[in-house]
Amino acid sequence: MSEHSSHDSIYRDPRSQVDAFVFDQSVANVFDDMIRRSVPGYATVINMVGVLAGQYVKPGSVCYDLGCSLGAGTLAMRQFIAADGVRIVAVDNSPAMVEKCRGLVAQQNQAVPVDVLQDDINSVPIENASMVVVNFTLQFIEPDQRQRVLQRIYDGLLDGGVLIISEKIAFDSAAEQQMQTELHHSFKRLNGYSDLEIAQKRTALENVLIPDTLETHRQRLSNCGFAHQHVWFQCFNFASMIAFK
């Protein structure tokens, strides 16, 4: 989708005050560039969401992309779904993201129908689901609401259904936290971000993006009732898990 995104220079110039990060029009315009230059392994995660959809999506079921942003996960699922009678529901609460996502979905010539909803993922019914994708979304939800979100997903999944959850992660060890953070910043520098951009973005995300440890994620998934779960991808302080009902 990179051809649909402008170069991210939102935090290039010094700011006297760095406001909290929001998914507004300016972010939507550069989001694809921003996330690919900021999240190690993002392209791999998206491509493998498609592969997993080809493996696990069941005929006559619904797939959900919760916090879909521009719909990268939706488009990947749509490309690989081989089962009949499947539809995808993509949800985001940002009007700017939803508008762009609808445009990208409309451009794609694929048979699987997609509904793109502007809504809160806390209030969208999850029903008859064989696959739910929550990519880099839970980290923006209030921590005390995260268990409830996952429980609603679990309750709406069919037996054998899967949840893909990708997140920035935290570490219990201060030494590992520092090492992983430094490696992430080196990754961003490699992709052209300046130290100023990295610092201002970090300030903007403080108290907005709140990461959990993998152990916290595992405990929540177990509390919901998921039969088993695996980390299938990790690069520095970003990881993706698959959980089976």
C-alpha positions in Angstrom: 0.0 0.0 0.0 3.0 2.3 0.1 2.1 4.0 -3.1 -1.0 5.4 -1.3 1.1 7.0 1.5 3.2 10.1 1.7 6.6 10.3 3.5 6.2 10.6 7.3 7.8 13.9 8.4 5.3 14.7 11.2 7.9 15.1 13.9 10.7 16.4 11.8 10.7 20.0 13.1 11.3 20.9 16.7 8.1 21.6 18.8 7.8 23.7 21.9 5.1 21.3 23.0 4.5 17.8 21.8 0.8 16.9 22.0 -0.5 13.4 22.6 -0.5 11.2 19.5 -3.9 10.9 17.7 -4.9 9.0 14.6 -6.0 12.2 12.7 -5.9 13.1 9.0 -2.2 14.0 9.1 -1.3 10.6 10.5 -3.6 8.8 8.1 -1.9 10.5 5.2 1.5 9.0 6.1 0.5 6.0 8.2 1.7 3.3 5.8 5.1 4.9 5.6 5.2 5.6 9.3 4.4 2.1 10.5 6.7 0.3 8.1 9.6 2.6 9.1 8.7 2.3 12.8 7.6 -1.3 13.5 10.3 -4.0 12.8 8.8 -6.9 10.8 5.6 -5.1 10.0 5.5 -6.3 6.4 6.2 -9.9 7.6 3.4 -9.7 10.1 0.9 -8.5 7.5 1.9 -11.1 4.9 1.6 -13.9 7.4 -1.8 -12.7 8.5 -2.8 -13.6 4.9 -1.1 -17.0 5.1 -2.8 -17.7 8.5 -6.2 -16.7 6.9 -5.7 -19.2 4.1 -5.0 -21.9 6.8 -7.6 -21.2 9.4 -10.6 -19.3 8.0 -13.7 -21.5 7.8 -16.5 -21.5 5.2 -19.5 -19.4 6.1 -17.7 -17.5 8.9 -16.8 -13.9 9.6 -13.3 -12.5 9.9 -12.6 -9.3 11.9 -9.8 -6.7 11.7 -10.2 -4.7 14.8 -8.3 -1.4 14.8 -7.9 -1.9 11.1 -6.3 1.6 10.3 -5.7 1.5 6.5 -6.8 -2.1 6.3 -3.5 -3.9 5.7 -4.6 -6.9 7.7 -8.0 -6.9 5.9 -6.4 -6.8 2.5 -4.0 -9.6 3.4 -6.8 -11.8 4.7 -9.0 -11.1 1.7 -6.2 -12.1 -0.7 -5.6 -15.5 0.8 -9.1 -16.6 2.0 -10.0 -19.7 0.1 -13.1 -20.7 2.0 -16.6 -20.0 0.6 -19.2 -17.7 2.1 -16.8 -15.6 4.1 -17.0 -11.9 4.8 -14.6 -9.5 6.6 -15.6 -6.8 9.1 -12.9 -4.1 9.5 -13.3 -1.6 12.3 -11.6 1.6 13.3 -12.7 4.6 15.4 -10.7 7.1 13.3 -12.8 8.8 10.5 -9.6 9.6 8.5 -8.4 6.0 8.7 -11.8 4.5 7.8 -12.2 6.8 4.8 -8.8 5.8 3.4 -9.4 2.1 4.2 -12.7 2.1 2.3 -10.9 3.6 -0.7 -8.2 0.9 -0.7 -10.8 -1.9 -0.3 -12.8 -0.6 -3.2 -9.6 -0.6 -5.4 -9.0 -4.3 -4.8 -10.6 -6.8 -7.1 -11.3 -9.6 -4.7 -14.5 -11.7 -4.2 -14.6 -11.7 -0.4 -17.0 -8.9 0.7 -15.7 -6.4 3.3 -17.6 -4.1 5.6 -15.5 -1.1 6.9 -17.1 0.3 10.0 -16.2 3.5 11.9 -16.9 2.4 15.4 -15.4 1.5 18.8 -14.1 -2.1 18.9 -15.6 -2.3 22.4 -19.1 -2.0 21.0 -18.9 -4.0 17.7 -20.6 -7.4 18.0 -18.1 -10.4 17.4 -20.2 -13.3 16.0 -19.5 -16.5 14.0 -15.8 -15.6 13.8 -13.2 -18.0 12.6 -10.4 -15.4 12.6 -9.9 -12.1 14.5 -6.9 -9.8 13.9 -5.9 -7.2 16.5 -2.8 -5.6 15.0 -1.0 -3.0 17.2 -4.4 -1.9 18.6 -4.7 -3.3 22.1 -1.8 -1.2 23.2 -3.9 2.0 22.6 -6.8 0.7 24.7 -7.0 1.5 28.4 -5.2 -1.4 30.3 -8.2 -2.1 32.5 -10.4 -2.6 29.4 -8.1 -5.1 27.6 -9.3 -8.2 29.3 -12.9 -7.4 28.4 -12.0 -6.8 24.7 -10.3 -10.2 24.5 -13.1 -11.9 26.3 -15.6 -10.6 23.8 -13.4 -11.8 21.0 -13.1 -15.3 22.6 -16.9 -15.5 23.1 -17.5 -14.6 19.4 -15.0 -17.1 18.0 -16.1 -20.5 16.7 -14.5 -23.5 18.2 -11.1 -23.8 16.5 -11.1 -20.1 15.7 -7.9 -18.1 16.0 -7.0 -14.7 17.3 -3.9 -12.9 15.9 -2.7 -10.2 18.3 0.4 -8.1 17.4 1.8 -5.6 19.9 4.7 -3.5 21.1 5.8 -5.3 24.2 7.5 -4.5 27.5 10.0 -6.5 29.5 10.3 -7.2 33.2 14.1 -6.9 33.1 15.3 -3.3 33.0 18.4 -4.3 31.1 16.4 -6.1 28.4 14.0 -3.2 28.2 16.9 -0.8 27.6 18.5 -3.1 25.1 15.3 -3.7 23.1 14.4 0.0 23.1 17.9 1.0 21.9 17.7 -1.6 19.1 14.3 -0.3 18.1 15.6 3.3 17.9 18.5 2.0 15.8 16.0 0.4 13.5 14.2 3.8 13.2 17.4 5.6 12.5 18.3 3.1 9.8 14.9 3.9 8.2 15.7 7.7 8.1 14.3 9.0 11.3 16.4 11.6 13.1 17.0 11.5 16.9 14.7 14.5 17.2 11.9 12.7 15.4 12.4 9.6 17.5 12.3 11.6 20.8 9.3 13.7 19.8 7.3 10.7 18.7 8.2 8.9 21.9 6.9 11.9 23.9 3.7 12.0 21.9 3.1 8.3 22.5 3.8 8.4 26.3 0.6 7.5 28.2 -1.1 6.8 24.8 0.6 3.6 23.8 1.0 1.5 26.9 2.7 -1.9 26.2 2.3 -5.1 28.2 4.8 -7.9 28.7 4.3 -11.2 26.9 3.5 -12.8 30.2 0.6 -10.3 30.7 -0.7 -11.1 27.3 -0.5 -14.9 27.9 -2.3 -14.5 31.2 -5.1 -12.5 29.7 -5.6 -15.1 26.9 -5.6 -17.9 29.4 -8.1 -16.1 31.6 -10.4 -15.8 28.5 -10.3 -19.6 28.0 -8.0 -19.9 24.9 -6.9 -23.5 24.6 -3.3 -22.7 23.6 -1.3 -19.7 22.4 2.1 -19.2 20.7 4.4 -16.3 19.9 5.0 -16.9 16.2 7.0 -13.7 15.5 9.2 -11.3 17.5 11.7 -8.7 16.5 13.1 -6.4 19.2 10.2 -5.0 21.2 7.4 -6.1 18.8 5.7 -9.5 18.7 2.7 -11.3 17.3 0.9 -14.1 19.0 -1.7 -16.6 17.8 -4.3 -18.0 20.2 -6.6 -20.9 19.5 -10.1 -21.4 20.9 
